[in-house]
Amino acid sequence: MSAAPQVSVCIPTYRGAAQIAETIESVLAQSFADFELVIVDDASPDETGQVVARYRDARLRYVRSECNAGVEQNWNRCLRFARGRYFKLLPHDDLIAPDCLARQVAVLEADRDERLALVFCARRIIDSRSRALMTRRYPRRGSGVIPARAVLRSCIRSGTNLLGEPGDAHHSLTFTWLANRAGLGLFGVHLAQRALDASVAHAKTRVQFGQPIGRFQLVQGMLAEMATLTDASRLLCYRALALLDRGVWCHRESSMAKAYATEAAVKVTNMAIQLHGSSGLAKEFPLERWARDARMLTLPDGTTQIQQLIIGRELVGLRAFA
């Protein structure tokens, strides 16, 4: 793969066949050259893919999703494919001026203290014939630095720049909770993997009765169980996150990931302490801290018992709680 570009211009699209060609051309016409153009198609049923295929520019990449995941998920997916230092998100029916990237990159490059998080500019609203209808810019401001607090206050008061679709808070929050469960499961996987790695190293170097304890059958049995629990936890979490990335509601899978991985982390870290003997409890070693951290993970975002109730509900279709 070639070196990462300075800017990733990402166009999330769905049914963009009618407008996306002009958008692509406005990007490829930039005076600033060090960029990539990534088009992420949310399984458009129209000819968006055929329109994009007309362009043979090496800077352009086209990624098509297997199934439609919705606006929010598709926009977030752009971050997965962007490789540049700076990221520009461009709707498929927006155009940018030829010097847009050059001017915005110049502002960010001049920010030596890295105080700026976002660069934006005035925009013209045009009709289908490219005739300017109006110009919109930040209120009472020509150019300069605007504190984030002021921008957020302005957005909230004006009721614009909403996250997600109006009235869609339940959908967005539910996806967040589902992802959090798998995320906490991966925290457990990390602790279990650290404990397993430390135990394998200890089993190779700790000598008893004239040989490494890794030769003993019971020690190998403990290590085998620890490795199996860790790998199974990781795969359950990856499955849940893969489903979420495709826009699938996966209450059962995310609860399985959270419940199994966090409880497995508790078991693996305790087995690691057992395998290390009394040194596993010493504060000079991290094992006792990993065990405490793992125990904590079984509680937030729904205890293990709550996750079991969710799994049971999804299996039989009956709620065990109101």
KESEFI-214173 format. One record per atom (N, C-alpha, C): residue in one letter; x, y, z. Coordinates in steps of 0.05 Angstrom, whole numbers, padded with zeros to 5 digits, always signed. Last residue first. Layout:
# KESEFI-214173
AXYZ
...
***
This chain:
# KESEFI-214173
A-00804-00129+00670
A-00822-00110+00658
A-00806-00090+00641
F-00773-00192+00654
F-00775-00168+00671
F-00792-00148+00655
A-00770-00231+00618
A-00770-00240+00646
A-00772-00216+00665
R-00806-00236+00559
R-00791-00219+00577
R-00793-00230+00605
L-00797-00281+00505
L-00813-00274+00529
L-00796-00258+00548
G-00768-00304+00465
G-00787-00283+00458
G-00805-00275+00481
V-00728-00340+00472
V-00755-00350+00474
V-00776-00330+00468
L-00681-00310+00459
L-00684-00338+00451
L-00713-00347+00451
E-00686-00259+00481
E-00682-00261+00452
E-00686-00290+00442
R-00690-00272+00535
R-00712-00259+00521
R-00710-00263+00491
G-00639-00293+00544
G-00662-00310+00547
G-00686-00299+00532
I-00608-00246+00537
I-00604-00270+00519
I-00628-00288+00520
I-00628-00216+00579
I-00631-00207+00552
I-00628-00230+00532
L-00612-00247+00623
L-00641-00243+00618
L-00646-00233+00590
Q-00557-00243+00618
Q-00570-00269+00615
Q-00600-00267+00609
Q-00550-00189+00629
Q-00543-00199+00602
Q-00556-00226+00597
I-00563-00190+00683
I-00580-00175+00664
I-00575-00185+00636
Q-00520-00221+00702
Q-00547-00231+00704
Q-00567-00217+00686
T-00477-00187+00693
T-00478-00212+00679
T-00506-00224+00679
T-00505-00120+00689
T-00490-00141+00702
T-00492-00167+00685
G-00499-00064+00649
G-00515-00088+00654
G-00498-00110+00665
D-00458-00026+00647
D-00474-00032+00623
D-00489-00058+00625
P-00414-00056+00699
P-00426-00034+00683
P-00440-00044+00658
L-00398-00111+00719
L-00420-00095+00730
L-00431-00073+00712
T-00353-00138+00702
T-00379-00153+00702
T-00403-00136+00710
L-00309-00106+00711
L-00322-00105+00684
L-00348-00120+00683
M-00288-00116+00761
M-00304-00092+00757
M-00320-00093+00731
R-00257-00161+00752
R-00281-00164+00768
R-00300-00140+00764
A-00215-00138+00723
A-00233-00157+00710
A-00259-00160+00725
D-00190-00109+00763
D-00201-00095+00740
D-00222-00113+00726
R-00172-00150+00796
R-00191-00130+00807
R-00205-00116+00784
A-00136-00176+00761
A-00159-00190+00772
A-00181-00171+00783
W-00098-00136+00753
W-00114-00145+00730
W-00139-00160+00740
R-00078-00133+00805
R-00092-00110+00794
R-00109-00118+00770
E-00053-00183+00809
E-00075-00177+00827
E-00091-00153+00818
L-00013-00177+00768
L-00035-00197+00766
L-00058-00191+00784
P+00032-00145+00767
P+00006-00133+00759
P-00018-00152+00761
F+00075-00144+00826
F+00067-00156+00800
F+00038-00146+00793
E+00078-00121+00874
E+00100-00116+00856
E+00094-00127+00828
K+00037-00140+00904
K+00032-00116+00889
K+00055-00108+00871
A+00025-00210+00901
A+00042-00188+00909
A+00037-00164+00891
L-00003-00253+00883
L-00018-00234+00900
L-00001-00210+00907
G+00033-00283+00855
G+00011-00272+00840
G-00005-00252+00856
S+00067-00304+00891
S+00076-00280+00878
S+00054-00267+00861
S+00041-00351+00907
S+00040-00327+00925
S+00049-00302+00911
G+00025-00373+00841
G+00029-00378+00869
G+00027-00352+00885
H+00015-00371+00788
H+00039-00357+00798
H+00045-00362+00827
L-00033-00398+00784
L-00010-00410+00771
L+00016-00397+00781
Q-00067-00363+00810
Q-00063-00390+00821
Q-00038-00402+00810
I-00065-00319+00775
I-00056-00316+00802
I-00049-00343+00814
A-00090-00344+00731
A-00062-00335+00729
A-00050-00330+00756
M-00140-00353+00751
M-00124-00376+00745
M-00094-00368+00742
N-00156-00299+00753
N-00154-00315+00778
N-00137-00340+00774
T-00157-00287+00698
T-00139-00273+00716
T-00135-00287+00742
V-00197-00323+00681
V-00170-00326+00671
V-00150-00311+00689
K-00244-00306+00709
K-00233-00333+00712
K-00204-00335+00704
V-00250-00254+00690
V-00247-00259+00718
V-00234-00286+00723
A-00255-00264+00635
A-00232-00249+00645
A-00227-00253+00675
A-00304-00291+00634
A-00279-00305+00627
A-00254-00291+00637
E-00337-00248+00647
E-00334-00270+00666
E-00310-00287+00660
T-00328-00218+00600
T-00321-00207+00626
T-00319-00228+00647
A-00345-00254+00559
A-00318-00243+00559
A-00310-00232+00587
Y-00400-00265+00571
Y-00380-00286+00570
Y-00352-00275+00573
A-00426-00215+00572
A-00427-00233+00595
A-00405-00253+00594
K-00412-00192+00522
K-00405-00179+00547
K-00405-00198+00570
A-00429-00231+00485
A-00402-00222+00484
A-00394-00210+00511
M-00484-00235+00497
M-00466-00258+00499
M-00437-00250+00501
S-00499-00183+00483
S-00501-00192+00511
S-00484-00217+00516
S-00491-00185+00428
S-00475-00166+00444
S-00476-00173+00474
E-00527-00225+00413
E-00498-00229+00408
E-00481-00210+00425
R-00577-00204+00428
R-00568-00229+00438
R-00537-00231+00436
H-00580-00155+00399
H-00582-00155+00428
H-00570-00181+00440
C-00566-00130+00347
C-00557-00156+00357
C-00556-00157+00387
W-00585-00103+00287
W-00591-00102+00316
W-00584-00129+00328
V-00538-00087+00238
V-00556-00107+00249
V-00560-00103+00279
G-00501-00056+00211
G-00526-00044+00217
G-00547-00063+00229
R-00451-00075+00205
R-00469-00080+00182
R-00497-00068+00188
D-00431-00066+00254
D-00419-00051+00232
D-00436-00054+00206
L-00458-00103+00284
L-00465-00075+00287
L-00454-00058+00264
L-00431-00149+00266
L-00460-00146+00261
L-00468-00117+00263
A-00380-00138+00287
A-00384-00141+00258
A-00413-00138+00250
L-00391-00139+00341
L-00383-00113+00329
L-00386-00115+00298
A-00403-00193+00349
A-00423-00172+00355
A-00416-00146+00341
R-00355-00217+00333
R-00380-00223+00319
R-00400-00201+00324
Y-00319-00197+00371
Y-00315-00190+00342
Y-00341-00195+00327
C-00338-00223+00416
C-00339-00194+00415
C-00336-00185+00386
L-00329-00277+00403
L-00356-00268+00409
L-00358-00237+00407
L-00273-00276+00398
L-00289-00281+00374
L-00318-00273+00379
R-00256-00266+00451
R-00249-00247+00430
R-00268-00251+00405
S-00275-00311+00477
S-00285-00284+00485
S-00280-00265+00462
A-00244-00351+00454
A-00273-00352+00451
A-00286-00324+00457
D-00193-00336+00472
D-00199-00335+00443
D-00229-00335+00439
T-00200-00342+00528
T-00192-00316+00517
T-00199-00315+00487
L-00213-00396+00534
L-00231-00375+00544
L-00225-00348+00531
T-00166-00419+00513
T-00192-00424+00501
T-00212-00403+00509
A-00127-00402+00550
A-00125-00394+00522
A-00152-00397+00507
M-00145-00427+00597
M-00143-00398+00596
M-00142-00388+00567
E-00141-00481+00583
E-00167-00470+00589
E-00166-00439+00587
A-00085-00484+00576
A-00103-00491+00553
A-00131-00479+00558
L-00067-00472+00627
L-00060-00455+00605
L-00079-00459+00581
M-00087-00517+00655
M-00096-00490+00662
M-00091-00471+00639
G-00058-00558+00629
G-00087-00558+00628
G-00099-00531+00635
Q-00006-00545+00644
Q-00014-00544+00615
Q-00044-00543+00612
V-00011-00557+00699
V-00005-00529+00690
V-00013-00526+00660
L-00021-00611+00698
L-00042-00593+00708
L-00037-00565+00700
Q+00028-00631+00676
Q+00002-00634+00661
Q-00019-00615+00671
F+00088-00595+00672
F+00068-00609+00688
F+00041-00609+00674
R+00121-00563+00643
R+00120-00591+00636
R+00099-00606+00650
G+00120-00513+00666
G+00104-00517+00642
G+00104-00545+00632
I+00156-00512+00706
I+00129-00521+00713
I+00111-00524+00689
P+00219-00539+00686
P+00200-00517+00685
P+00172-00528+00691
Q+00253-00580+00737
Q+00243-00575+00710
Q+00223-00552+00709
G+00267-00592+00790
G+00287-00595+00769
G+00278-00591+00741
F+00225-00579+00822
F+00232-00607+00819
F+00250-00612+00795
Q+00212-00521+00783
Q+00206-00536+00807
Q+00213-00566+00802
V+00221-00458+00754
V+00231-00486+00756
V+00224-00497+00783
R+00195-00414+00708
R+00194-00422+00736
R+00201-00452+00738
T+00194-00408+00652
T+00218-00400+00667
T+00218-00409+00696
K+00146-00424+00631
K+00170-00432+00617
K+00195-00428+00634
A+00108-00402+00664
A+00109-00431+00662
A+00135-00441+00648
H+00115-00348+00653
H+00122-00358+00679
H+00126-00388+00678
A+00095-00345+00601
A+00123-00338+00606
A+00133-00349+00632
V+00042-00359+00611
V+00058-00375+00593
V+00088-00370+00598
S+00027-00316+00645
S+00027-00344+00655
S+00044-00362+00638
A+00030-00272+00611
A+00047-00273+00635
A+00049-00301+00646
D-00010-00287+00574
D+00018-00283+00565
D+00037-00285+00589
L-00055-00287+00608
L-00047-00312+00595
L-00017-00309+00586
A-00059-00233+00623
A-00055-00254+00644
A-00045-00280+00631
R-00067-00210+00573
R-00044-00203+00588
R-00038-00224+00610
Q-00116-00235+00560
Q-00093-00240+00543
Q-00067-00233+00558
A-00150-00213+00600
A-00145-00242+00598
A-00120-00249+00582
L-00148-00159+00586
L-00138-00168+00612
L-00132-00198+00612
H-00172-00162+00534
H-00145-00151+00538
H-00133-00160+00564
V-00222-00183+00546
V-00204-00198+00529
V-00175-00188+00533
G-00244-00139+00575
G-00239-00165+00588
G-00219-00182+00573
F-00248-00104+00533
F-00231-00097+00556
F-00223-00122+00571
L-00285-00132+00503
L-00258-00131+00493
L-00238-00121+00514
G-00331-00123+00534
G-00321-00150+00531
G-00292-00151+00522
L-00337-00069+00526
L-00329-00078+00552
L-00318-00107+00552
G-00353-00074+00472
G-00328-00059+00479
G-00318-00067+00506
A-00401-00100+00475
A-00379-00114+00462
A-00352-00100+00469
R-00428-00058+00502
R-00426-00085+00514
R-00403-00100+00501
N-00425-00015+00467
N-00412-00014+00493
N-00408-00041+00505
A-00458-00031+00425
A-00429-00029+00420
A-00414-00029+00447
L-00508-00027+00451
L-00499-00053+00440
L-00469-00053+00435
W-00509+00027+00462
W-00508+00008+00484
W-00499-00019+00474
T-00511+00048+00410
T-00489+00055+00428
T-00487+00035+00450
F-00559+00029+00392
F-00535+00020+00378
F-00510+00026+00396
T-00592+00058+00427
T-00591+00028+00428
T-00566+00018+00415
L-00584+00110+00411
L-00575+00102+00438
L-00573+00071+00440
S-00607+00109+00359
S-00579+00115+00363
S-00568+00106+00390
H-00661+00095+00371
H-00645+00078+00353
H-00615+00083+00358
H-00676+00137+00404
H-00677+00110+00414
H-00659+00092+00397
A-00672+00182+00370
A-00654+00179+00393
A-00653+00151+00403
D-00700+00200+00327
D-00686+00174+00324
D-00668+00169+00348
G-00722+00249+00322
G-00739+00229+00332
G-00726+00201+00332
P-00680+00265+00266
P-00699+00275+00287
P-00718+00252+00295
E-00622+00224+00260
E-00646+00235+00248
E-00665+00244+00271
G-00555+00244+00281
G-00576+00225+00274
G-00600+00239+00262
L-00548+00305+00311
L-00535+00279+00309
L-00557+00258+00304
L-00560+00367+00276
L-00568+00345+00294
L-00551+00320+00290
N-00553+00420+00257
N-00531+00402+00261
N-00537+00379+00281
T-00599+00463+00295
T-00588+00451+00271
T-00565+00432+00278
G-00618+00495+00336
G-00632+00470+00330
G-00622+00456+00305
S-00595+00540+00356
S-00607+00542+00330
S-00623+00517+00322
R-00574+00523+00405
R-00595+00544+00404
R-00610+00545+00377
I-00537+00485+00388
I-00559+00477+00405
I-00582+00497+00404
C-00501+00516+00358
C-00515+00493+00346
C-00540+00486+00362
S-00483+00553+00396
S-00497+00563+00373
S-00513+00540+00360
R-00456+00519+00431
R-00479+00535+00441
R-00496+00544+00418
L-00416+00500+00398
L-00436+00482+00408
L-00460+00496+00418
V-00387+00548+00389
V-00399+00534+00367
V-00421+00515+00376
A-00371+00561+00441
A-00388+00580+00426
A-00402+00566+00403
R-00337+00519+00453
R-00360+00523+00470
R-00381+00541+00455
A-00295+00525+00416
A-00314+00502+00413
A-00339+00507+00429
P-00283+00591+00392
P-00281+00571+00414
P-00302+00549+00410
I-00257+00605+00329
I-00281+00606+00345
I-00279+00584+00367
V-00213+00645+00293
V-00216+00622+00310
V-00240+00625+00328
G-00230+00671+00227
G-00217+00671+00253
G-00222+00646+00268
S-00276+00712+00190
S-00258+00690+00192
S-00244+00692+00219
G-00330+00736+00201
G-00317+00734+00175
G-00298+00711+00174
R-00391+00731+00233
R-00363+00724+00234
R-00352+00722+00205
R-00447+00728+00242
R-00431+00752+00251
R-00401+00746+00252
P-00453+00658+00239
P-00465+00684+00245
P-00445+00705+00255
Y-00419+00626+00186
Y-00423+00627+00215
Y-00432+00655+00222
R-00460+00626+00126
R-00435+00627+00140
R-00440+00628+00170
R-00489+00616+00063
R-00491+00613+00091
R-00463+00612+00104
T-00521+00646+00008
T-00495+00640+00021
T-00500+00638+00051
M-00566+00624-00044
M-00560+00639-00020
M-00533+00630-00010
L-00566+00607-00097
L-00591+00616-00085
L-00586+00632-00060
A-00531+00602-00157
A-00529+00607-00128
A-00555+00618-00118
R-00540+00549-00202
R-00545+00577-00196
R-00545+00582-00166
S-00536+00496-00219
S-00512+00509-00206
S-00515+00539-00203
R-00583+00474-00231
R-00569+00486-00253
R-00544+00501-00244
S-00605+00459-00183
S-00596+00437-00201
S-00581+00448-00225
D-00578+00511-00140
D-00599+00494-00150
D-00587+00474-00170
I-00538+00521-00080
I-00543+00524-00109
I-00566+00505-00117
I-00511+00557-00028
I-00533+00538-00034
I-00540+00542-00064
R-00445+00562-00007
R-00466+00572-00024
R-00486+00550-00030
R-00413+00571+00056
R-00422+00554+00034
R-00445+00567+00019
A-00353+00586+00093
A-00380+00593+00084
A-00387+00575+00060
C-00319+00532+00127
C-00320+00557+00112
C-00349+00562+00105
F-00277+00501+00177
F-00300+00502+00160
F-00302+00529+00146
V-00239+00456+00214
V-00238+00479+00197
V-00263+00478+00179
L-00225+00432+00279
L-00243+00432+00256
L-00239+00458+00241
A-00190+00437+00321
A-00201+00410+00315
A-00216+00409+00289
L-00133+00472+00341
L-00156+00470+00323
L-00164+00441+00319
R-00087+00469+00369
R-00110+00478+00384
R-00136+00475+00367
E-00033+00456+00357
E-00055+00436+00353
E-00079+00443+00371
D+00008+00491+00354
D+00000+00482+00381
D-00023+00462+00381
R+00010+00503+00300
R+00032+00488+00312
R+00024+00477+00340
D-00026+00513+00251
D-00034+00510+00279
D-00013+00492+00294
A-00013+00510+00199
A-00003+00533+00213
A-00009+00531+00243
E-00043+00466+00183
E-00014+00463+00184
E-00001+00486+00200
L-00094+00487+00182
L-00087+00466+00202
L-00057+00463+00205
V-00090+00524+00140
V-00098+00533+00167
V-00089+00513+00188
A-00076+00490+00098
A-00058+00511+00106
A-00064+00521+00134
V-00123+00460+00092
V-00099+00447+00102
V-00078+00468+00112
Q-00156+00501+00070
Q-00162+00489+00096
Q-00138+00474+00108
R-00131+00513+00022
R-00135+00534+00042
R-00140+00522+00069
A-00131+00463-00005
A-00106+00477-00001
A-00109+00498+00021
L-00186+00450-00008
L-00168+00434+00008
L-00142+00449+00015
C-00204+00494-00042
C-00215+00488-00016
C-00196+00473+00002
D-00194+00510-00093
D-00173+00515-00073
D-00182+00508-00045
P-00241+00495-00122
P-00215+00483-00129
P-00193+00488-00109
A-00296+00483-00077
A-00281+00500-00095
A-00253+00489-00100
I-00339+00426-00077
I-00319+00443-00064
I-00303+00459-00084
L-00408+00406-00071
L-00384+00412-00088
L-00365+00429-00071
D-00453+00353-00052
D-00438+00378-00046
D-00415+00381-00065
D-00477+00305-00054
D-00488+00326-00071
D-00476+00353-00065
H-00453+00270-00019
H-00450+00264-00048
H-00463+00285-00066
P-00415+00305+00032
P-00439+00293+00022
P-00438+00290-00009
L-00352+00294+00058
L-00366+00309+00037
L-00391+00294+00028
L-00304+00303+00107
L-00329+00289+00100
L-00345+00305+00081
K-00237+00298+00113
K-00258+00315+00103
K-00282+00298+00094
F-00182+00294+00155
F-00206+00280+00146
F-00227+00300+00137
Y-00111+00286+00157
Y-00135+00303+00160
Y-00158+00289+00146
R-00079+00243+00147
R-00076+00257+00172
R-00100+00274+00178
G-00114+00186+00116
G-00100+00212+00117
G-00097+00223+00145
R-00145+00142+00110
R-00117+00138+00118
R-00102+00164+00122
A-00210+00116+00119
A-00193+00140+00115
A-00165+00134+00126
F-00240+00072+00133
F-00225+00071+00108
F-00207+00095+00103
R-00266+00085+00180
R-00251+00060+00178
R-00232+00060+00154
L-00294+00131+00170
L-00270+00133+00187
L-00253+00108+00185
C-00339+00112+00142
C-00318+00127+00128
C-00292+00128+00144
R-00373+00094+00180
R-00356+00074+00167
R-00334+00088+00151
N-00402+00138+00194
N-00382+00129+00213
N-00363+00109+00199
W-00437+00139+00150
W-00418+00161+00155
W-00396+00153+00174
N-00464+00091+00159
N-00448+00095+00135
N-00428+00117+00138
Q-00490+00101+00208
Q-00471+00080+00206
Q-00453+00083+00181
E-00525+00144+00191
E-00505+00147+00213
E-00483+00126+00211
V-00557+00122+00149
V-00540+00145+00146
V-00517+00146+00166
G-00558+00049+00141
G-00568+00075+00149
G-00547+00097+00148
A-00541+00002+00119
A-00538+00005+00148
A-00550+00032+00159
N-00554-00045+00070
N-00558-00018+00078
N-00558-00015+00109
C-00500-00091+00057
C-00528-00085+00062
C-00530-00056+00072
E-00447-00089+00040
E-00464-00112+00032
E-00493-00107+00036
S-00420-00028+00013
S-00429-00044+00035
S-00447-00067+00025
R-00365-00012-00027
R-00394-00017-00026
R-00401-00036-00003
V-00317+00036-00041
V-00324+00014-00022
V-00354+00011-00021
Y-00268+00060-00082
Y-00297+00056-00079
Y-00302+00032-00062
R-00219+00110-00086
R-00226+00083-00077
R-00256+00082-00073
L-00174+00150-00123
L-00202+00144-00116
L-00205+00115-00108
R-00124+00159-00142
R-00130+00169-00115
R-00158+00161-00106
A-00122+00143-00194
A-00110+00126-00174
A-00116+00134-00145
D-00179+00150-00235
D-00159+00164-00220
D-00149+00146-00197
R-00219+00134-00268
R-00196+00117-00266
R-00174+00129-00250
Y-00289+00134-00268
Y-00265+00149-00261
Y-00242+00130-00255
R-00331+00101-00276
R-00321+00115-00299
R-00295+00129-00294
A-00348+00081-00227
A-00330+00065-00243
A-00319+00079-00268
V-00387+00117-00210
V-00360+00119-00198
V-00340+00104-00215
V-00430+00097-00241
V-00420+00125-00245
V-00392+00128-00234
Q-00436+00046-00220
Q-00428+00049-00248
Q-00418+00077-00254
G-00453+00058-00167
G-00428+00044-00173
G-00418+00047-00201
T-00503+00083-00176
T-00481+00098-00164
T-00454+00084-00170
E-00551+00067-00198
E-00527+00063-00213
E-00503+00079-00202
D-00587+00042-00140
D-00586+00055-00166
D-00559+00050-00180
P-00585+00020-00090
P-00598+00004-00111
P-00597+00017-00138
S-00527+00022-00049
S-00546+00037-00066
S-00558+00019-00087
A-00498+00008-00001
A-00514-00011-00016
A-00535+00003-00033
D-00472+00058+00013
D-00489+00043+00031
D-00508+00025+00016
D-00406+00069-00006
D-00433+00066-00016
D-00449+00048+00003
V-00357+00114+00001
V-00369+00091+00016
V-00399+00090+00009
I-00300+00134-00030
I-00330+00135-00033
I-00341+00110-00020
V-00245+00173-00020
V-00257+00148-00012
V-00288+00151-00014
L-00189+00200-00046
L-00218+00203-00047
L-00230+00176-00042
E-00131+00230-00018
E-00145+00207-00029
E-00175+00213-00028
F-00080+00280-00032
F-00105+00270-00019
F-00113+00244-00032
D-00043+00324-00050
D-00037+00301-00032
D-00062+00293-00017
A-00055+00369-00081
A-00053+00343-00094
A-00051+00320-00075
F-00094+00426-00089
F-00079+00411-00070
F-00079+00382-00079
S-00130+00440-00127
S-00103+00449-00131
S-00084+00435-00112
Q-00179+00392-00149
Q-00166+00408-00128
Q-00138+00416-00135
A-00209+00360-00181
A-00199+00385-00193
A-00184+00403-00172
L-00230+00319-00152
L-00206+00313-00168
L-00194+00338-00181
V-00274+00346-00130
V-00252+00338-00113
V-00227+00333-00129
S-00307+00356-00173
S-00298+00379-00158
S-00275+00371-00139
E-00316+00303-00190
E-00300+00321-00207
E-00290+00345-00192
I-00350+00285-00149
I-00324+00273-00153
I-00306+00291-00169
T-00394+00318-00158
T-00380+00320-00133
T-00352+00308-00136
E-00412+00301-00207
E-00402+00328-00205
E-00387+00332-00179
A-00426+00248-00193
A-00405+00253-00213
A-00394+00281-00210
I-00469+00249-00157
I-00442+00243-00147
I-00420+00249-00167
Q-00522+00257-00173
Q-00506+00280-00165
Q-00476+00274-00161
A-00547+00209-00188
A-00554+00234-00202
A-00535+00257-00196
A-00528+00168-00153
A-00522+00168-00182
A-00526+00194-00196
G-00536+00159-00099
G-00523+00184-00108
G-00517+00186-00137
R-00558+00122-00062
R-00574+00133-00085
R-00562+00159-00095
Y-00513+00144-00016
Y-00536+00125-00020
Y-00554+00137-00041
T-00447+00155+00011
T-00468+00158-00009
T-00489+00136-00008
P-00395+00193+00036
P-00414+00172+00042
P-00438+00176+00023
I-00333+00209+00017
I-00361+00214+00007
I-00378+00191+00015
C-00276+00237+00043
C-00294+00214+00043
C-00322+00223+00035
V-00210+00251+00034
V-00237+00262+00028
V-00256+00239+00025
S-00155+00255+00073
S-00175+00236+00063
S-00201+00250+00059
V-00091+00283+00066
V-00120+00287+00069
V-00136+00264+00058
Q-00041+00262+00059
Q-00045+00282+00080
Q-00074+00286+00086
P-00038+00190+00050
P-00040+00217+00041
P-00044+00237+00064
A+00010+00139+00065
A-00015+00152+00072
A-00016+00181+00062
A+00043+00105+00012
A+00043+00121+00036
A+00017+00135+00040
S+00010+00045-00015
S+00026+00070-00017
S+00025+00085+00009
M+00017-00024+00000
M+00000+00000+00000
M+00018+00025+00000
***
